[in-house]
Amino acid sequence: MTMPIRKAAQALQRAQRIALAAHINPDGDTLGCILALGHALRALGKDATLLSADGVPDIYGWLPGAERIQTGTERRDFDLAVVCDAGALERVGRSVMPIVQSAPMLLDIDHHVTDGTAFGQIRVLDATAAATAELVWKVILALGRLTGRDLATPDVAECLMTALITDTGSFRYPNVTPDTFALAARLRALGAQPAVINELVFENRSFASLKLLGRALDSLQTTPDGQVAWAVVTAADFVEFAATDADTEGIVNHVRAVKTAMVGILFREIPGGKVRISLRAREGADVNRIANVFGGGGHRLAAGCSLEPPLEEAVRLVVAEASCQVGS
Ligand SMILES: [Mn+2]
């Protein structure tokens, strides 16, 4: 057991009132992590408050305990706050920030590369973990050893398996390690069912999201050498299907799937707002560098930025920068 994991488990054991916070635009990893910790803490008779400033997206509404997640609370009596998968403290969101900051002790559990944005008195950080769930699992095991309780329940397993599946693209991304599969095997043995989770998360889409996917693919274009592929969702598309930006989740992966594409880009013209841009790269390209040019950021293989309208100008600028960077 590493030092930070022991310290984290001790802090959880000592605390009675604990706030657990997800990041904004919550994904399966951040939600799976706070829910798994919540189950473990409740099993120990502790008062666990689960917070997600942006609520719970429909595709995660079935997760055990998801109905208990709150967007905020007036309470400021927590003796410990835990933030999972956030990258930076601000990413808990404006409504949750004062709650987390009111706690005398803060625990940061994360697999994001945190150059200067790590926070809290206790930090369980490991950039080699495919999902923050791998670290939360170790903390839960350590807490179980400290308290003499078996906290590895089927509910914990289902939440953490969902985190692994969503953060690894169903074990398809380069972040997957032997440790990821070892944990997946443990969770499967505890009853988590990857087939069911995959169906609930990936085949549980809104009508609008599939119509938007159709519109986006219809707009698909590439540079003459095929190395940069892009697609657009217009403000008119959003209005026609009464869709929100959340309905465009995952479309960019279809854009990057073009055989010749090193970089895939999805442009969304948000009605009355900015043009939001998601970028995905294949191994060998770096979309973080492209996003940085426009004031955005992310990782080498996945990044984002936003530009002022008009859409056509945003497309022209970003595609030009991308094709310049991939050398086409
Ligand atoms: Mn994550």
Residues whose N, C-alpha, C, O or C-beta is under 5 A from the ligand:
A	BS01	MN	D29 D85 A131 T132 D167
